[in-house]
Each structure stands twice: as C-alpha cells, then as structure tokens.
C-alpha cells in the first residue's frame, strides 16, 4: 500500500511544525527539502522525530564522493529514514553514499526531475534535437544506482512501471508530482493522480503544495490517501 509523504516546502520551522500539528495522524512521513533545511533542517528533523514522524531528507546530494558520504553519515546519525542522492553524481559517488548508510537510513536515487520535460532535459544533456526519451534516460541513470546498491529511485508515475521492472520488486519507488483531478501542476510537468501513481507501482506518494497550500490541509491529505486506496 502506497504511503503519503507531505513535502514541507515552507519557509520556517514554525510554519512547518504548525502544519504537521494540524495534519495530526493524517500523515506519518514528511519531506524536508533545501529551503526548510537551510532555514532550520536539523531542528525540524528533531521536532518531527519527537512527534513520532518519519523524515525524508530530499537534498539530492551531488558532490565529490567523500562529501556525499559524510552527508549520508550525518543524516543517519540524526535519525532520518530516507534521503536522496543524484544519480548524475556518478558511480564512485553513489557507491560511497551506499557504503556510508547506517541504521535504518535508506537512499533513493534521483534522475530526471518531474519539473523537466524532454526538451528542457535535452538542453541539460546537450541533446535538444531530437529531444531525448525521458524513460530511456531514467533507465540509464537507474542502472548506475543498481550497480551501487541504492535502495530505490524517484520517478514520475509515467516511468515508474518500467523503473520497477528494471530495479526489481524490493526497490523503493518514490513518486512526486502527485495531483488530484483539478489541482494545478505548479512547476511540475510530469504529474499523476494518486490512483495513477499507485497503479504504476509507487511506494511513497509525495505531495506538497496541494496540501500545504490548502484551506484545510488535513482534509486534503485524507482525500489523497483515500484516492490512493480506492
């Protein structure tokens, strides 16, 4: 059964924790990204753990192997359950990250962001015409993660089924860009409904602004969970 992860893409710890308290038992997982982590990352992690929540640290580490390995060790020491590394960091970096795992920390690899379409990603890798096949690019990057022994992968719902077939039944699949019917996409390009993501094999459904910006965040979170279970 897929699990909801609420993305705390908010400016301050005060805002983030107020939202967590409003959501109560509607969500057990929370994602901390760069904005909140720069503001008060370790403090928010401690507060979430103290509330019995699980933390997904989404910083997409992409640096030299030693630096990334040190970040992985620090995250594990804080009690983080899940963290991201960028697959474009290469085999040595990914292997160093995997070797640095401790305790219950799992690492998932990020390839092509869900905010990118084919033309924009093509500009990144220098293959604008014709635009690259995003699934092929995701699979190429995932193979690097498989060689390093990562625990799972972040993928858009449209690519999740193929990534599952490549990575195997035990891989953790994290699907961002989740939107209910009628929600605006924001800067997400490759989106899916909760039901579509579940059908594609998602384990974790990441939802940010549709919940954090809702008039009634708890009601919205429960609606996402209900759609995922339908």
ROTOR-63764 format. One record per residue (C-alpha): residue number from 1; residue in one letter; y, z, x. Coordinates in steps of 0.25 Angstrom, whole numbers, plus 5000, padded with zeros to 4 digits. Each point is the difference from the previous one (the first is absolute). Example, Ala and Ser with C-alpha at 12.3 -4.5 7.8 and 13.67 -1.06 7.14 Angstrom:
<rs>
+-----+---------+------+------+------+
| num | residuo |   py |   pz |   px |
+-----+---------+------+------+------+
|   1 |       A | 4982 | 5031 | 5049 |
|   2 |       S | 5014 | 4998 | 5006 |
+-----+---------+------+------+------+
</rs>
This chain:
<rs>
+-----+---------+------+------+------+
| num | residuo |   py |   pz |   px |
+-----+---------+------+------+------+
|   1 |       X | 5000 | 5000 | 5000 |
|   2 |       X | 5014 | 4996 | 5006 |
|   3 |       X | 5009 | 5011 | 5003 |
|   4 |       X | 5016 | 5000 | 4998 |
|   5 |       X | 5008 | 5002 | 5012 |
|   6 |       X | 5015 | 5002 | 4997 |
|   7 |       X | 5009 | 4994 | 5010 |
|   8 |       X | 5012 | 5010 | 5003 |
|   9 |       X | 5010 | 4990 | 5004 |
|  10 |       X | 5011 | 5010 | 4998 |
|  11 |       X | 5012 | 5004 | 5009 |
|  12 |       X | 4998 | 5015 | 5001 |
|  13 |       X | 4989 | 5010 | 5000 |
|  14 |       X | 5007 | 5007 | 4989 |
|  15 |       X | 4999 | 4988 | 4991 |
|  16 |       X | 4985 | 4997 | 5004 |
|  17 |       X | 4995 | 5014 | 4997 |
|  18 |       X | 5008 | 5001 | 4987 |
|  19 |       X | 4992 | 4987 | 4996 |
|  20 |       X | 4987 | 5006 | 5004 |
|  21 |       X | 5002 | 5012 | 4992 |
|  22 |       X | 5004 | 4992 | 4988 |
|  23 |       X | 4987 | 4992 | 5001 |
|  24 |       X | 4991 | 5012 | 5002 |
|  25 |       X | 4985 | 4997 | 4998 |
|  26 |       X | 5004 | 4985 | 4997 |
|  27 |       X | 4998 | 4996 | 5015 |
|  28 |       X | 4993 | 5006 | 5011 |
|  29 |       X | 5004 | 4991 | 5011 |
|  30 |       X | 5013 | 4997 | 5006 |
|  31 |       X | 5005 | 4989 | 5010 |
|  32 |       X | 5011 | 5003 | 5010 |
|  33 |       X | 5007 | 4988 | 5005 |
|  34 |       X | 5010 | 4998 | 5011 |
|  35 |       X | 5013 | 5004 | 4992 |
|  36 |       X | 4995 | 5014 | 4996 |
|  37 |       X | 4992 | 5002 | 5013 |
|  38 |       X | 5013 | 4998 | 5008 |
|  39 |       X | 5007 | 5010 | 4991 |
|  40 |       X | 4990 | 5011 | 5000 |
|  41 |       X | 4986 | 4995 | 5002 |
|  42 |       X | 4993 | 5012 | 5005 |
|  43 |       X | 5006 | 5009 | 4991 |
|  44 |       X | 4996 | 4992 | 4988 |
|  45 |       X | 4986 | 4999 | 5005 |
|  46 |       X | 4999 | 5015 | 5001 |
|  47 |       X | 5006 | 5002 | 4986 |
|  48 |       X | 4991 | 4990 | 4994 |
|  49 |       X | 4987 | 5006 | 5006 |
|  50 |       X | 5005 | 5014 | 4995 |
|  51 |       X | 5000 | 4994 | 4986 |
|  52 |       X | 4986 | 4995 | 5002 |
|  53 |       X | 5003 | 4985 | 5001 |
|  54 |       X | 4995 | 4990 | 5010 |
|  55 |       X | 5009 | 4992 | 5009 |
|  56 |       X | 5000 | 4986 | 5003 |
|  57 |       X | 5009 | 4997 | 5012 |
|  58 |       X | 5005 | 4986 | 5000 |
|  59 |       X | 5007 | 4997 | 5013 |
|  60 |       X | 4993 | 4987 | 5004 |
|  61 |       X | 4999 | 5004 | 5014 |
|  62 |       X | 5001 | 4988 | 5009 |
|  63 |       X | 5003 | 5004 | 5015 |
|  64 |       X | 4993 | 5002 | 5013 |
|  65 |       X | 4986 | 5006 | 4999 |
|  66 |       X | 5004 | 5013 | 5006 |
|  67 |       X | 5012 | 5002 | 4991 |
|  68 |       X | 4992 | 4997 | 4987 |
|  69 |       X | 4988 | 5009 | 5005 |
|  70 |       X | 5010 | 5011 | 5001 |
|  71 |       X | 5005 | 4998 | 4986 |
|  72 |       X | 4987 | 5000 | 4994 |
|  73 |       X | 4996 | 5013 | 5007 |
|  74 |       X | 5013 | 5006 | 4995 |
|  75 |       X | 4998 | 4995 | 4986 |
|  76 |       X | 4986 | 5006 | 5000 |
|  77 |       X | 5005 | 5014 | 5005 |
|  78 |       X | 5010 | 5000 | 4988 |
|  79 |       X | 4988 | 4998 | 4990 |
|  80 |       X | 5003 | 4986 | 4996 |
|  81 |       X | 4989 | 4994 | 4993 |
|  82 |       X | 5003 | 4985 | 5002 |
|  83 |       X | 5009 | 4992 | 5009 |
|  84 |       X | 5003 | 4985 | 5003 |
|  85 |       X | 5000 | 4992 | 5012 |
|  86 |       X | 5005 | 4986 | 5001 |
|  87 |       X | 4989 | 4990 | 5003 |
|  88 |       X | 5009 | 4991 | 5008 |
|  89 |       X | 5001 | 5011 | 5011 |
|  90 |       X | 4987 | 4994 | 5006 |
|  91 |       X | 4986 | 5004 | 5003 |
|  92 |       X | 5004 | 5011 | 5011 |
|  93 |       X | 5010 | 5007 | 4991 |
|  94 |       X | 4990 | 5000 | 4988 |
|  95 |       X | 4989 | 5005 | 5009 |
|  96 |       X | 5009 | 5011 | 5006 |
|  97 |       X | 5004 | 5004 | 4986 |
|  98 |       X | 4986 | 5001 | 4995 |
|  99 |       X | 4996 | 5008 | 5012 |
| 100 |       X | 5011 | 5010 | 4997 |
| 101 |       X | 4995 | 5004 | 4986 |
| 102 |       X | 4997 | 5014 | 4998 |
| 103 |       X | 4996 | 5009 | 4988 |
| 104 |       X | 5001 | 4993 | 4987 |
| 105 |       X | 5010 | 4989 | 5003 |
| 106 |       X | 4997 | 4986 | 4997 |
| 107 |       X | 5007 | 4988 | 5005 |
| 108 |       X | 5003 | 4987 | 4992 |
| 109 |       X | 5005 | 4987 | 5006 |
| 110 |       X | 5012 | 4992 | 4994 |
| 111 |       X | 5000 | 4985 | 5002 |
| 112 |       X | 5009 | 4992 | 4991 |
| 113 |       X | 5010 | 5008 | 4992 |
| 114 |       X | 5000 | 4999 | 4985 |
| 115 |       X | 5015 | 4997 | 5001 |
| 116 |       X | 4997 | 4987 | 5007 |
| 117 |       X | 4997 | 4986 | 4994 |
| 118 |       X | 4993 | 4989 | 5008 |
| 119 |       X | 5013 | 4993 | 5004 |
| 120 |       X | 5006 | 5013 | 5006 |
| 121 |       X | 4988 | 5005 | 5007 |
| 122 |       X | 4999 | 4986 | 5006 |
| 123 |       X | 5014 | 5001 | 5006 |
| 124 |       X | 4995 | 5013 | 5006 |
| 125 |       X | 4988 | 4994 | 5007 |
| 126 |       X | 5006 | 4986 | 5002 |
| 127 |       X | 4992 | 4992 | 4990 |
| 128 |       X | 5011 | 4996 | 4990 |
| 129 |       X | 4995 | 4987 | 4996 |
| 130 |       X | 4990 | 5000 | 4994 |
| 131 |       X | 5001 | 5015 | 4996 |
| 132 |       X | 4987 | 5008 | 5005 |
| 133 |       X | 4989 | 5004 | 4991 |
| 134 |       X | 5003 | 5015 | 4998 |
| 135 |       X | 4986 | 5003 | 4997 |
| 136 |       X | 4995 | 4994 | 5013 |
| 137 |       X | 5011 | 5007 | 5008 |
| 138 |       X | 4996 | 5013 | 4993 |
| 139 |       X | 4985 | 4998 | 5004 |
| 140 |       X | 5004 | 4996 | 5014 |
| 141 |       X | 5007 | 5013 | 5002 |
| 142 |       X | 4990 | 5009 | 4993 |
| 143 |       X | 4989 | 4995 | 5010 |
| 144 |       X | 5008 | 5007 | 5011 |
| 145 |       X | 5000 | 5013 | 4992 |
| 146 |       X | 4985 | 4998 | 4998 |
| 147 |       X | 4998 | 4999 | 5015 |
| 148 |       X | 5008 | 5012 | 5002 |
| 149 |       X | 4993 | 5008 | 4989 |
| 150 |       X | 5011 | 5003 | 4990 |
| 151 |       X | 4997 | 5007 | 4987 |
| 152 |       X | 5006 | 4990 | 4991 |
| 153 |       X | 5011 | 4990 | 4997 |
| 154 |       X | 5013 | 4998 | 4992 |
| 155 |       X | 5000 | 4987 | 4992 |
| 156 |       X | 5006 | 4994 | 4988 |
| 157 |       X | 4991 | 4999 | 4988 |
| 158 |       X | 4998 | 4985 | 5001 |
| 159 |       X | 4994 | 5002 | 5014 |
| 160 |       X | 4993 | 5013 | 4997 |
| 161 |       X | 4986 | 4994 | 4995 |
| 162 |       X | 4999 | 4991 | 5012 |
| 163 |       X | 5004 | 5011 | 5010 |
| 164 |       X | 4989 | 5009 | 4993 |
| 165 |       X | 4990 | 4990 | 5003 |
| 166 |       X | 5004 | 4999 | 5014 |
| 167 |       X | 5002 | 5015 | 5003 |
| 168 |       X | 4988 | 5005 | 4992 |
| 169 |       X | 4998 | 5010 | 4989 |
| 170 |       X | 5004 | 5012 | 5008 |
| 171 |       X | 5014 | 4995 | 5004 |
| 172 |       X | 5011 | 5007 | 4993 |
| 173 |       X | 5009 | 4989 | 4993 |
| 174 |       X | 5015 | 5004 | 4997 |
| 175 |       X | 5007 | 4991 | 4991 |
| 176 |       X | 5015 | 5001 | 4999 |
| 177 |       X | 5010 | 4992 | 4991 |
| 178 |       X | 4994 | 5006 | 4987 |
| 179 |       X | 5008 | 4997 | 4988 |
| 180 |       X | 4997 | 5002 | 4985 |
| 181 |       X | 5003 | 4988 | 4991 |
| 182 |       X | 5015 | 4999 | 4998 |
| 183 |       X | 5003 | 5007 | 5013 |
| 184 |       X | 5009 | 4993 | 5010 |
| 185 |       X | 4995 | 4996 | 5013 |
| 186 |       X | 5012 | 5005 | 5008 |
| 187 |       X | 4998 | 4995 | 5014 |
| 188 |       X | 4985 | 4999 | 4998 |
| 189 |       X | 4995 | 4985 | 5000 |
| 190 |       X | 4985 | 5002 | 4998 |
| 191 |       X | 4998 | 5010 | 4989 |
| 192 |       X | 4989 | 5003 | 4990 |
| 193 |       X | 4997 | 5009 | 4988 |
| 194 |       X | 4992 | 5013 | 5002 |
| 195 |       X | 4988 | 4993 | 4993 |
| 196 |       X | 5001 | 4988 | 5008 |
| 197 |       X | 5000 | 5008 | 5013 |
| 198 |       X | 4988 | 5008 | 4996 |
| 199 |       X | 4993 | 4988 | 4996 |
| 200 |       X | 5003 | 4994 | 5014 |
| 201 |       X | 4993 | 5013 | 5006 |
| 202 |       X | 5012 | 5009 | 5003 |
| 203 |       X | 4997 | 5014 | 5004 |
| 204 |       X | 5015 | 5005 | 5001 |
| 205 |       X | 5011 | 4994 | 4991 |
| 206 |       X | 5014 | 5002 | 5006 |
| 207 |       X | 5011 | 5001 | 4990 |
| 208 |       X | 5014 | 5003 | 5004 |
| 209 |       X | 5013 | 4997 | 4992 |
| 210 |       X | 4993 | 4998 | 4986 |
| 211 |       X | 4997 | 5014 | 5001 |
| 212 |       X | 5011 | 5006 | 5009 |
| 213 |       X | 5011 | 4993 | 4992 |
| 214 |       X | 4994 | 5002 | 4986 |
| 215 |       X | 5007 | 5009 | 4990 |
| 216 |       X | 4987 | 5007 | 4998 |
| 217 |       X | 4993 | 4999 | 5013 |
| 218 |       X | 4988 | 5008 | 4995 |
| 219 |       X | 4998 | 4992 | 4988 |
| 220 |       X | 5001 | 4987 | 5009 |
| 221 |       X | 4989 | 5006 | 5010 |
| 222 |       X | 4991 | 5003 | 4989 |
| 223 |       X | 5001 | 4986 | 4994 |
| 224 |       X | 4997 | 4994 | 5013 |
| 225 |       X | 4987 | 5009 | 5001 |
| 226 |       X | 4996 | 4996 | 4986 |
| 227 |       X | 5001 | 4985 | 5003 |
| 228 |       X | 4992 | 5002 | 5013 |
| 229 |       X | 4989 | 5007 | 4992 |
| 230 |       X | 5000 | 4990 | 4988 |
+-----+---------+------+------+------+
</rs>
